[in-house]
Amino acid sequence: MWEIVRAGGPLMWPIIFCSIIAAAIVLERLWTLQDRRVLPEELPRKVWQLIENGQVTDKVIVALEQHSPLGRLLAAGLTNRHRSHEVLMERLEDAGRHVVHELERYLNTLGTIAGVSPLLGLLGTVTGIIRAFDAIQAGGMGSPTVLSGGIAEALVCTAAGLCVAIPSLIAYRYLRGKVERLVVEMEKHAIRMADALEAAAHVPRAGASRVEAAEPPPAAVPAARFART
């Protein structure tokens, strides 16, 4: 293994460094973006029950913020539950942008590695060819061993760059698609919570007049969409 690294020349070191960083990002994102960690199945049901029973408190909101990305989003909605529907949706959009930013952490770095690694390999190819021509100029074409060092550097460096770039690109596309799917699910839960809060706000109170109880809810506001980069 060490001989291969030496044959690839000095540009093998940045390629190896990129491979380590890419592997660390992929493992960290695969762990962080698990469905059970981002979208706990039981969490929305518990929140709906709290809203229906009027048991939403500051303690519940703080616990939600520390629970999961979906919990932070729902907590932002519950914090603004007494405001107008328009303000509620704006706060959900703001919170959604922050949550999406957290989900996409390090993905730009992974995409950069996928794009830079083959260029580093190509640069190693160029330097290897230059080295081979320098050897020819110095010693002529009498012995094939004169060219072996430059050719080895060109081929090994190119292969190493591609071996890092291809898995990094695949992982980048997969993780990006996973984030988009998670964001769509979070948008659905946010809209459901906004509807639940609006419905709870218009439940007839004890002793309310029939006219007040029959008063229709305000017009619906377009659903929130979280900005994604």
C-alpha positions in Angstrom: 0.0 0.0 0.0 2.8 2.4 0.9 4.5 1.7 -2.4 1.3 2.7 -4.3 1.1 5.9 -2.3 4.8 6.7 -3.1 4.2 5.9 -6.8 1.4 8.3 -7.0 3.6 11.3 -6.1 3.0 14.2 -3.7 -0.6 14.8 -4.9 -1.7 11.5 -3.4 -1.7 13.1 0.1 -4.4 15.6 -0.6 -6.4 12.9 -2.3 -6.0 10.7 0.8 -7.0 13.6 3.0 -10.2 14.1 0.9 -11.1 10.5 1.2 -10.8 10.6 5.0 -13.0 13.7 5.2 -15.6 12.2 2.8 -15.8 9.0 4.7 -16.3 10.9 8.0 -19.0 13.1 6.5 -20.9 10.1 5.0 -20.8 8.2 8.2 -21.9 11.2 10.3 -24.8 12.1 8.0 -26.0 8.5 7.7 -26.2 8.4 11.5 -27.8 11.8 11.9 -30.3 11.5 9.1 -31.9 8.3 10.3 -35.7 8.5 10.0 -36.1 7.6 13.7 -33.8 10.5 14.7 -35.3 13.2 12.4 -39.0 12.1 12.2 -39.9 10.0 15.3 -43.1 8.2 14.4 -44.8 8.7 17.8 -44.0 12.4 18.1 -46.7 13.9 15.9 -49.5 11.8 17.5 -48.4 13.0 21.0 -48.3 16.6 19.9 -51.8 16.4 18.3 -53.2 14.9 21.6 -51.6 17.7 23.6 -53.2 20.3 21.3 -56.6 18.7 21.4 -56.5 18.4 25.3 -55.2 21.9 25.7 -52.1 20.6 27.6 -49.4 22.6 25.7 -47.1 24.3 28.2 -43.7 25.9 28.2 -42.2 22.8 29.6 -43.6 20.7 26.8 -42.3 23.2 24.2 -38.8 23.1 25.7 -38.8 19.3 25.6 -39.9 19.3 22.0 -37.0 21.7 21.0 -34.5 19.2 22.5 -36.2 16.1 21.0 -35.4 16.1 17.3 -35.4 18.3 14.2 -39.2 17.7 13.8 -39.6 18.5 17.4 -37.8 21.9 16.9 -40.2 22.7 14.1 -43.3 21.7 16.0 -42.1 23.6 19.0 -41.8 26.8 16.9 -45.4 26.4 15.9 -46.6 25.8 19.4 -44.6 28.8 20.7 -46.7 31.0 18.3 -50.0 29.1 18.7 -51.8 32.2 20.0 -50.8 34.4 17.1 -52.6 34.8 13.8 -52.5 32.1 11.2 -50.3 34.2 8.9 -47.8 34.9 11.6 -47.8 31.2 12.6 -47.0 30.1 9.1 -44.2 32.7 8.8 -42.6 31.4 12.0 -42.9 27.8 10.8 -41.1 28.8 7.6 -38.3 30.5 9.5 -37.9 27.5 11.8 -38.0 25.2 8.8 -35.2 27.0 7.1 -33.0 26.6 10.2 -33.9 22.9 10.5 -33.1 22.3 6.8 -29.8 24.0 7.2 -28.9 21.6 10.0 -30.0 18.6 7.9 -27.8 19.7 5.0 -24.7 20.3 7.1 -21.5 19.1 5.5 -23.2 18.1 2.3 -21.6 21.0 0.4 -18.2 19.9 1.6 -19.0 16.3 0.4 -20.1 17.6 -3.0 -16.9 19.7 -3.3 -14.7 16.7 -2.5 -16.6 14.7 -5.3 -15.8 17.5 -7.7 -12.2 18.2 -6.6 -10.9 14.7 -6.3 -10.8 13.9 -10.0 -9.2 17.2 -10.7 -6.5 16.4 -8.2 -6.0 13.1 -10.0 -5.8 14.9 -13.3 -3.2 17.2 -11.9 -1.2 14.2 -10.8 -1.5 12.8 -14.3 -0.1 16.0 -15.7 2.8 16.2 -13.2 3.5 12.5 -13.9 3.7 13.0 -17.7 6.0 16.1 -17.1 8.2 13.9 -15.0 8.3 11.2 -17.7 9.3 13.8 -20.4 12.0 15.2 -18.1 13.4 11.7 -17.7 13.4 11.2 -21.5 15.2 14.5 -22.0 17.8 13.6 -19.4 18.4 10.0 -20.2 16.9 9.3 -23.6 14.7 6.3 -24.5 17.3 3.6 -24.0 15.6 2.0 -21.0 11.9 1.6 -20.2 12.7 2.1 -16.5 13.5 5.7 -17.2 9.8 6.3 -17.9 8.3 4.1 -15.2 8.3 6.7 -12.4 6.4 9.3 -14.3 4.0 6.9 -15.9 3.2 5.3 -12.5 2.6 8.7 -10.9 0.2 9.6 -13.8 -1.8 6.4 -13.6 -1.9 5.9 -9.9 -2.9 9.5 -9.1 -5.7 9.4 -11.7 -7.0 6.1 -10.3 -6.9 7.4 -6.7 -8.8 10.6 -7.6 -11.5 8.6 -9.3 -11.8 6.1 -6.5 -12.5 9.0 -4.1 -14.7 11.0 -6.4 -17.1 8.2 -7.5 -18.3 7.0 -4.1 -18.4 10.6 -2.8 -20.7 11.7 -5.7 -22.9 8.7 -5.1 -23.1 9.4 -1.4 -23.7 13.1 -2.0 -26.7 12.4 -4.4 -28.1 9.9 -2.0 -27.9 12.1 1.1 -29.3 15.1 -0.8 -32.3 13.1 -1.9 -32.8 11.8 1.7 -32.8 15.3 3.0 -35.4 16.4 0.4 -37.6 13.5 1.4 -37.3 14.3 5.1 -38.1 18.0 4.4 -41.3 17.0 2.5 -42.4 14.9 5.4 -41.7 17.7 7.9 -43.7 20.1 5.8 -46.7 17.8 5.9 -46.4 17.6 9.7 -46.1 21.4 10.0 -49.2 22.0 7.9 -51.1 19.4 10.0 -50.1 21.1 13.2 -51.1 24.6 11.9 -54.5 23.1 11.0 -54.8 21.5 14.4 -54.0 24.7 16.2 -56.5 26.6 14.1 -59.2 24.0 14.8 -58.4 24.1 18.5 -58.6 27.8 18.5 -62.2 27.7 17.1 -63.6 25.0 19.4 -66.7 26.5 21.1 -66.0 27.5 24.6 -68.3 26.6 27.5 -71.1 29.2 27.6 -70.4 30.7 24.2 -73.3 31.9 22.2 -74.6 30.0 19.2 -73.5 32.8 17.0 -70.0 32.8 18.3 -69.8 29.1 18.1 -71.0 29.1 14.5 -68.6 31.8 13.5 -66.5 30.3 10.6 -62.7 30.2 10.8 -60.6 32.7 8.8 -59.6 31.9 5.3 -56.9 29.4 4.9 -53.4 30.7 4.2 -51.2 28.9 1.6 -49.1 26.1 3.0 -45.6 26.8 4.2 -42.7 25.8 2.0 -39.2 25.5 3.6 -36.5 27.1 1.5 -33.9 24.5 0.4 -30.5 25.2 -1.0 
